[in-house]
Amino acid sequence: MALVDQFERKADYLRIAVTDRCNLRCRYCMPAHGIDFVNRKELLSYDEIVRLANIFKDSGVNKVRVTGGEPFVRRDMDVLIQSLCEIFQSVHITTNASLIHEHMPLLKHPHIQSLNISLDSLCAKTFANITRRDEFEMVHRNILKALNEGITVKLNMVVMKGVNDHEIPAFVNFGRTHGTEVRFIEAMPFNEYDGNKDLFLSHDAILKRITSAFTTVEPRVDSLNSSSLKYEVDGLTRIGIIPAYTRSLCGTCNRIRLTSKGDMLTCLYAKVGVNLRDKMRLENLSDEALKEIIHAAVWKKRKSGLEEEELRHETVFQSMTSIGG
């Protein structure tokens, strides 16, 4: 039975955060000193993740994304990804690319459909300012290596006003040169210390920057459930803009999120979810019972992220690294 909510949206895409730890400290994601990271015993084990993945698969999920934090800081990540490739034919990974040189053979697995790489600047100095780490050369080298290995790469740039927005045309040209899609993401107010509100540029503002720099920018129809609005630039380059904060695509959302602690969230902006880890460990529920809980939670999914935000009392959200993106 498919996972369907009360607005007739089918949830068939699962995002699994395998850790909240990261080797970078991107200003829009977490504070400079980090966060109170989850004790390793509180993380979902690989066996628990695989068990839940099979349950979701039986409930109609056909696409999975591995996220973090940074997934590859967790030990033996190749083992988990290989297991997920045995369950799903469409596996995607979001990474900062600083460690992927150690995993290139795995990343060429036929079931790994794409590598979404977070890259917010093509300038080493700006990169260090955003990430608070000096890893640009390694990241840049690894991106080129992945492309040379024939791995499908998409670049994700969080656009921040006054920080990196002047680089938007350069990213479009980078995508054109290397034959890779670039996606520009609205900054979201998740980091408790920076908030991102002063850095926010909307989808419309980002699109205006692109249309002013290139001759033709034409909208393109993508899959119904795409998280981005697609455009073709000068008939050559495909780009996307993700309206993560303006939330104009909630009506077709098909995503479920599983945090590193086992909380299942039906919306990025949800304050609380259902902790499936405790349902397994403390209540020792069967797969069928877990499936019923998952179906019930999806059915109650709110109409939009704006409705979820209205239910919150605080104005600042958890750091993105705790949610899993």
Residue pairs with C-beta under 8 A, 6 or more apart in sequence:
1 59
1 60
1 295
2 10
2 11
2 12
2 59
2 60
3 10
3 11
3 12
3 56
3 59
3 60
3 61
3 256
3 294
3 295
3 298
4 10
4 11
4 298
4 299
5 11
5 266
5 298
5 299
5 300
5 301
6 299
6 300
6 301
7 251
7 301
7 303
9 251
9 252
9 253
9 254
9 301
10 60
10 254
11 60
11 61
11 254
11 255
11 256
11 266
11 298
11 301
12 60
12 61
12 62
12 63
12 254
13 61
13 62
13 63
13 64
13 65
13 225
13 254
13 255
13 256
14 53
14 56
14 61
14 63
14 64
14 65
14 255
14 256
14 257
14 258
15 64
15 65
15 67
15 255
15 256
15 257
15 258
15 324
15 325
16 49
16 53
16 64
16 65
16 66
16 67
16 84
16 258
16 324
17 67
17 68
17 69
17 257
17 258
17 259
17 260
17 323
17 324
17 325
18 43
18 44
18 49
18 66
18 67
18 68
18 69
18 71
18 74
18 77
18 80
18 260
19 38
19 43
19 68
19 69
19 70
19 71
19 73
19 74
19 260
20 35
20 37
20 38
20 68
20 69
20 259
20 260
20 321
20 322
20 324
21 37
21 68
21 69
21 70
21 73
21 74
21 321
22 29
22 30
22 68
22 69
22 70
22 73
22 96
22 321
23 70
23 73
23 96
23 98
23 99
23 133
23 135
24 70
24 96
24 98
24 131
24 132
24 133
24 135
25 31
25 32
25 34
25 131
25 132
25 133
26 118
26 120
26 130
26 131
26 132
26 158
27 130
27 131
27 132
27 160
27 191
27 194
28 130
28 158
28 160
28 187
28 188
28 190
28 191
28 194
28 196
28 199
28 320
29 190
29 191
29 319
29 320
29 321
30 191
30 319
30 320
30 321
31 191
31 192
31 193
31 194
31 319
32 132
32 193
35 319
35 321
35 322
38 260
38 261
42 261
42 277
43 260
43 261
44 52
44 258
44 260
44 261
44 262
44 277
46 76
46 79
46 80
46 83
48 262
48 277
48 280
48 281
49 80
49 84
49 258
50 80
50 83
50 84
50 87
51 280
51 287
52 258
52 276
52 290
53 64
53 83
53 84
53 87
53 88
54 87
54 287
55 287
55 290
55 291
55 294
56 64
56 256
56 294
57 87
57 88
58 287
58 291
59 291
59 294
59 295
61 88
61 256
62 88
62 89
62 90
63 88
63 90
63 91
63 92
64 84
64 87
64 88
64 90
64 91
64 92
65 91
65 92
65 93
65 94
65 116
66 77
66 80
66 81
66 84
66 91
66 92
66 93
66 94
67 93
67 94
67 324
67 325
68 74
68 94
68 95
68 260
68 321
68 324
69 260
69 321
69 324
70 95
70 96
70 98
70 99
71 77
71 93
71 94
71 95
72 95
72 99
72 100
72 102
72 103
73 99
77 103
78 103
78 106
81 91
81 93
81 106
81 109
81 112
82 106
82 109
84 91
85 91
85 109
85 111
85 112
88 111
89 111
90 111
90 113
91 109
91 111
91 112
91 113
92 112
92 113
92 114
92 115
92 116
93 107
93 112
93 114
93 115
93 116
94 116
94 117
94 118
94 156
94 325
95 115
95 116
95 117
95 118
96 117
96 118
96 119
96 131
96 135
96 139
97 115
97 117
97 118
97 119
97 139
97 142
97 143
97 146
98 135
98 138
98 139
98 142
100 107
100 115
100 142
100 146
101 138
101 141
101 142
101 145
104 145
104 146
104 149
104 151
106 112
107 115
107 146
107 149
107 151
108 149
108 150
108 151
112 151
113 152
114 152
114 153
114 154
115 146
115 151
115 152
115 153
115 154
116 153
116 154
116 155
116 156
117 139
117 143
117 146
117 153
117 154
117 155
117 156
118 156
118 158
119 127
119 139
119 143
119 155
119 156
119 157
120 126
120 127
120 130
120 131
120 157
120 158
120 160
120 164
121 127
121 129
121 130
121 136
121 164
121 167
122 140
122 167
122 170
122 171
122 174
123 136
123 167
124 134
124 136
124 137
126 163
126 164
126 167
127 135
127 136
127 139
128 134
128 136
129 163
130 160
130 163
130 164
143 153
143 155
144 178
146 153
147 153
147 178
147 179
147 180
153 178
153 180
154 180
154 181
154 182
154 183
155 171
155 174
155 175
155 180
155 181
155 182
155 183
156 183
156 185
156 242
157 164
157 167
157 168
157 171
157 182
157 183
157 184
157 185
158 185
158 186
158 187
159 165
159 168
159 184
159 185
159 186
159 187
159 201
159 206
160 187
160 196
160 199
160 201
161 187
161 198
161 199
161 200
161 201
162 199
163 199
165 201
165 206
165 209
168 184
168 206
168 209
168 210
168 213
169 209
169 210
169 213
169 214
171 182
171 184
172 182
172 210
172 213
172 214
172 233
172 237
172 239
174 180
174 182
175 181
175 182
175 237
175 238
175 239
176 233
176 236
176 237
181 238
181 239
181 240
182 237
182 239
182 240
183 228
183 239
183 240
183 241
183 242
184 206
184 239
184 240
184 241
184 242
185 241
185 242
185 244
186 200
186 201
186 202
186 203
186 206
186 241
186 242
186 243
186 244
186 245
186 246
187 196
187 199
187 200
187 201
187 245
188 196
188 244
188 245
188 317
188 320
189 195
189 196
189 197
189 200
189 245
189 315
189 316
189 317
190 196
190 316
190 317
190 318
190 319
190 320
190 323
191 319
191 320
192 316
192 317
192 318
192 319
195 316
200 245
202 243
202 245
202 246
203 229
203 241
203 243
203 246
203 248
206 241
207 217
207 231
207 241
210 217
210 231
210 233
210 239
211 217
214 233
214 234
215 234
216 233
216 234
216 235
217 231
217 232
217 233
217 234
218 231
218 232
218 235
219 229
219 230
219 231
220 230
220 231
220 232
220 238
221 230
222 228
222 230
222 240
224 252
225 252
225 253
225 254
226 240
226 249
226 252
227 242
227 244
227 249
227 255
228 240
228 241
228 242
228 243
228 249
229 240
229 241
229 242
229 243
229 248
229 249
230 238
230 239
230 240
231 238
231 239
231 240
231 241
232 238
232 239
233 239
243 249
244 268
247 269
247 304
247 305
247 306
250 303
250 304
250 305
250 306
251 303
251 304
253 267
256 264
256 265
256 266
256 298
257 264
257 265
257 266
257 268
257 273
257 323
257 324
258 264
258 265
258 276
258 324
259 265
259 273
259 322
259 323
259 324
260 322
260 324
261 275
261 277
262 275
262 276
262 277
262 278
262 280
263 272
263 273
263 274
263 275
263 276
263 277
264 273
264 274
264 275
264 276
264 294
264 297
265 273
265 323
266 273
266 297
266 298
266 300
266 301
266 302
267 301
267 302
267 305
267 308
268 305
268 323
268 325
269 305
269 306
269 308
269 309
269 312
269 317
270 302
270 308
271 308
271 311
271 312
273 297
274 293
274 294
274 297
276 290
276 293
276 294
279 285
279 289
279 290
279 293
280 290
285 293
302 308
302 311
317 323
